[in-house]
Amino acid sequence: MTKYSRLFSATLFLCLLITLPSCILSPPQDFYFTVAPVSHTLNPNIPLKVGLQLTDEFKKATWVSPEHKITFHIGEVISEKAKEVSKAIFSDVVVVDNKQALTSGDVKALLIPQLITFERTRPVFGTQDTIDIAIIQWTLTDMNDSLVWIDTISAEGASSVTGGEAARAALTLNPWKVGQIAAERGMTVLAEDFFNKSVTTMRSSVEIAKFSKESGGN
């Protein structure tokens, strides 16, 4: 190694020592996510008008990283996917905060998603994926609150800091930016999994099909 090479290496190492502590000591407080709609060609095939009830608890759901105390705002993502699921399944959907907000008398049922739990498992080694799992329960009741159908979806997402945009972001020496990009990728995969599993489950439900027919659907 030449004198200039040693000088360059020493200078780079000094820059790392100066830059990284500021990143480590100043982590962000919140991670917000933006997930595009799932691309699909499904047409609603259950002739039933439902009210999709998205509670504040569901829409504002969060998870806090036990290690860095960063709040992951996941409610907006799963709420948007819940809307997509409903509109891909039922012929007519009215989105409400609660049952009392329903003004249309021809709504036949109330569809309610509930986040049971969210878990994020980080790998022991940086080369492995981080796994996100959301357990979401779907409930469909008639307008008298009698249960029509209930099922639980386990949606999973995986992300890594060693590939794609996250790897390129690593060059900025900002670990929090790397983490957020990877986390957004994981949420995108999880949201698509939630959509696909929910649609498959609802389309195959005998109870939903029977209720739709008895309610005046085809």
C-alpha positions in Angstrom: 0.0 0.0 0.0 1.4 3.4 -1.0 1.7 6.4 1.2 -1.3 8.0 -0.6 -3.4 4.9 -0.3 -2.7 4.8 3.4 -3.6 8.4 3.7 -6.9 7.9 1.8 -7.8 4.9 4.0 -7.1 6.8 7.1 -9.2 9.8 5.9 -12.1 7.5 5.0 -12.0 5.8 8.4 -12.0 9.2 10.1 -15.0 10.3 8.1 -16.8 7.1 9.2 -16.0 7.7 12.8 -17.4 11.3 12.5 -20.5 10.4 10.5 -21.8 7.2 12.0 -22.2 8.3 15.6 -24.5 11.1 14.6 -26.7 8.6 12.7 -26.7 6.1 15.6 -27.5 8.7 18.2 -30.3 10.3 16.2 -32.7 7.6 15.0 -36.0 8.6 13.5 -39.1 8.3 15.7 -41.5 7.0 13.0 -41.6 4.9 9.9 -44.5 5.7 7.5 -45.2 3.5 4.5 -46.6 4.0 1.0 -47.8 0.9 -0.8 -49.2 0.9 -4.3 -52.5 -0.8 -5.1 -52.2 -4.5 -5.9 -52.3 -5.1 -9.7 -55.1 -7.6 -10.5 -57.8 -8.3 -13.0 -60.5 -9.5 -10.6 -64.1 -8.5 -11.0 -66.4 -8.5 -7.9 -68.4 -11.7 -8.2 -70.4 -11.8 -5.0 -73.6 -9.7 -5.5 -73.9 -8.2 -2.0 -73.8 -4.7 -0.7 -71.6 -4.6 2.4 -70.4 -1.9 4.8 -66.7 -2.1 5.4 -66.1 -1.0 8.9 -62.5 0.4 9.4 -62.2 1.3 13.1 -59.7 3.9 14.3 -57.9 1.1 16.1 -57.4 -0.6 12.7 -56.6 2.5 10.7 -54.1 3.8 13.2 -52.4 0.5 14.1 -48.7 0.8 15.0 -45.9 -1.5 16.1 -42.9 -0.2 18.0 -39.4 -1.7 17.5 -38.2 -3.0 20.9 -34.6 -2.4 19.8 -34.7 1.2 18.4 -38.1 2.3 19.7 -39.1 3.4 16.2 -42.9 3.4 15.6 -44.0 1.5 12.5 -47.3 3.0 11.2 -48.9 0.0 9.5 -52.6 0.9 9.9 -52.9 3.0 6.7 -51.4 0.2 4.6 -53.6 -2.6 5.9 -56.7 -0.3 5.7 -56.1 0.5 2.1 -55.6 -3.2 1.3 -58.8 -4.0 3.2 -60.7 -1.6 0.9 -59.1 -3.3 -2.2 -60.0 -6.7 -0.9 -63.7 -5.7 -0.3 -64.0 -4.1 -3.7 -62.5 -7.0 -5.5 -65.0 -9.4 -3.9 -68.4 -7.6 -3.3 -70.6 -5.9 -5.9 -71.0 -2.8 -3.7 -69.0 -1.5 -0.8 -69.6 1.4 1.6 -66.6 2.3 3.8 -67.6 3.5 7.3 -66.0 4.0 10.7 -68.8 2.3 12.6 -72.2 0.7 12.0 -74.1 3.8 13.0 -72.5 5.7 10.0 -74.4 3.5 7.6 -77.2 5.5 6.0 -78.1 3.1 3.1 -80.9 0.7 4.0 -79.9 -1.7 1.3 -76.6 -2.6 3.0 -77.0 -6.3 3.9 -73.9 -7.1 5.9 -71.0 -5.5 7.9 -67.4 -6.6 7.1 -64.9 -5.9 9.8 -61.1 -6.5 9.7 -59.2 -6.6 13.0 -55.5 -6.7 13.5 -54.8 -9.4 16.0 -51.0 -9.1 16.1 -48.0 -7.9 14.2 -44.6 -9.3 14.6 -41.2 -8.4 13.1 -38.4 -11.0 13.4 -35.0 -9.6 12.6 -32.2 -11.9 11.5 -29.1 -12.8 13.5 -27.0 -12.1 10.5 -27.3 -9.1 8.2 -27.4 -11.3 5.1 -30.7 -12.9 6.1 -34.2 -11.6 5.6 -36.3 -9.7 8.2 -39.8 -11.4 8.4 -42.9 -9.4 9.1 -46.1 -11.2 10.0 -49.6 -9.7 10.5 -52.5 -11.8 11.8 -55.7 -10.2 10.6 -59.2 -11.5 11.4 -62.1 -10.9 9.0 -65.7 -11.0 10.3 -68.9 -10.7 8.3 -72.2 -10.1 10.2 -75.7 -9.4 9.1 -77.3 -6.1 10.1 -78.7 -7.8 13.2 -75.1 -8.5 14.3 -75.5 -12.3 13.7 -72.3 -13.9 12.6 -72.2 -14.9 8.9 -68.5 -15.8 8.5 -65.2 -15.4 10.2 -61.7 -16.3 9.3 -58.1 -15.3 10.1 -55.4 -14.4 7.6 -51.7 -14.7 8.3 -49.9 -12.3 5.9 -46.2 -12.4 5.6 -43.5 -10.1 4.2 -39.8 -10.4 3.9 -37.1 -7.7 3.4 -33.3 -7.5 3.4 -30.8 -4.6 3.8 -28.3 -6.3 1.4 -30.2 -5.9 -1.9 -31.9 -3.4 -4.1 -32.4 0.1 -3.0 -31.5 -0.7 0.6 -28.0 -1.8 -0.5 -27.6 1.4 -2.5 -28.8 3.5 0.4 -26.0 1.9 2.5 -23.6 4.0 0.6 -25.0 7.1 2.2 -23.8 5.8 5.6 -27.3 6.3 7.0 -28.4 3.1 8.6 -31.9 4.4 9.3 -32.6 5.2 5.7 -31.4 1.7 4.8 -33.8 0.2 7.5 -36.8 2.2 6.3 -36.3 1.2 2.7 -36.0 -2.4 3.6 -39.0 -2.1 5.9 -41.1 -0.6 3.2 -40.3 -3.5 0.9 -41.4 -5.9 3.6 -44.7 -4.0 4.0 -45.3 -4.1 0.3 -44.9 -7.9 0.2 -47.0 -8.3 3.3 -49.8 -6.1 1.9 -49.9 -8.1 -1.3 -50.0 -11.4 0.6 -52.8 -10.0 2.8 -54.8 -9.1 -0.4 -54.2 -12.4 -2.2 -55.0 -14.6 0.8 -58.1 -12.6 1.8 -59.5 -12.7 -1.7 -58.9 -16.4 -2.1 -60.5 -17.1 1.3 -63.6 -15.0 0.7 -64.2 -16.3 -2.8 -64.1 -19.9 -1.5 -66.4 -19.3 1.5 -69.6 -21.3 1.4 -71.1 -19.2 4.2 -70.6 -15.9 2.3 -72.0 -17.4 -1.0 -75.0 -18.8 0.9 -75.7 -15.5 2.6 -75.4 -13.5 -0.6 -78.0 -15.8 -2.3 -80.4 -15.7 0.6 -80.1 -11.9 0.7 -81.3 -11.6 -2.9 -78.1 -12.0 -4.8 -77.7 -14.4 -7.7 
